[in-house]
Amino acid sequence: MRALWLLIVATAIRVSAQTPEELLKLAQESFTNPSGFEFDGSGVLQPDGSSWQVKFPVVIAAAPAPLETPYAPVHPAGRTGGPLQWAKTGEGNDEKPNHVGIPFAVAGNWEIIAANVTSVKEVGTERLPLNGEMTDCRVLEVHYTPLHDGTERPPVKYSICSDKHLVLKKTMVYSTGRLPTDPSGLWTIAFDTVHFHRPAPQWLLDMKNLPETTTRTEWLGREAPGFRLSDLSGQKVELSALRGKTVLLDFWSTACGPCIRELPNIQKVAEEHKDDLIVWGISFDQPDRDKKWLAQHQQQFPTLSDTEYEVSDLYKVHGIPASVLIDASGKVRGYWEGPVPMADLDAALKRASVGK
């Protein structure tokens, strides 16, 4: 009996002796468990200055072995979204927002919560439900390194179950839209059910069969929408001024892994067809961020800045990378979402050349 008591005491000491940094790393490891797992919960957004609150389901799952998919090259993978539940939580006559996009920065990145950390401190404790029982959690406030353009990120709070090292709640301030100018809001993700040693859910298995690249055939032969954007030096570029030349638009971002992996192929095509093809990258990042990234990686890629998503909306871009080939007459000859197959691009370039 005494030995059992000493074991309990030793375990309690070991748990309480974990530093905030150690606890955060242990919590990160739970999201890379190779046995397969599923975290079920919900998210809540309270936009600043709004009397409306929205709630949505959140599921984070992983297969018993890493499941390679076009959209989730590493596990875990997340599922968020509808049905969105709106509730009026305060006084005011403001209208219910029409739409809320759930940013990946809020609902994802669980497997790297201990990466790029500048400081961690414990700011309190709370009890939260886990699989039908209340459990003690330590609340950590985590500061991360600034973004590529030097922008400071607001701290993130994690409520971590002390003995099982599971993140049961995440709270952060983040934009309620996709633009830097959009208002911020307080986002809360909370998990109340966690299971390990389980098979992958069907929705995760279905992701494996999704095509890596989608051809937007409905755009072929259509007039390419005109636009005017600034390059990274501030010079204006108009698509109409390029009429008579074949143009390849490559929608990308420095934060998009598949975009970065595809970039050498796009640059190779630009070099091989430099006499009869103009290639422009269209980036959603701030110009300073793109310039810094390109310089750090010793890359030269002509890039236009689409920080307000004007051109991506014109071309109905659903996801990046996306590539649009426009012939000399201004017609769309190819449109791919996902990494464009080089054979498909070469064939489209030949068709565009014939159509001159």
Secondary structure, 3 states (H helix, E strand, C coil): CHHHHHHHHHHHHHHHCCCHHHHHHHHHHHCCCCCCEEEEEEEEEEECCCCEEEEEEEEEEECCCCCCCCCCCCCCEEEECCCCEEEECCCCCCCCCCCCCCCHHHHCCHHHCCCCEEEEEEEEEEEEEECCEEEEEEEEEEEECCCCCCCCCCCEEEEEECCCCEEEEEEEEEECCCCCCCCEEEEEEEEEEEEECCCCCHHHHHHCCCCCCEECHHHCCCECCCCEEEECCCCEEEHHHHCCCEEEEEEECCCCHHHHHHHHHHHHHHHHCCCCEEEEEEECCCHHHHHHHHHHCCCCCCEEECCCCHHHHHCCCCCCCEEEEECCCCEEEEEEECCCCHHHHHHHHHHHHHCC
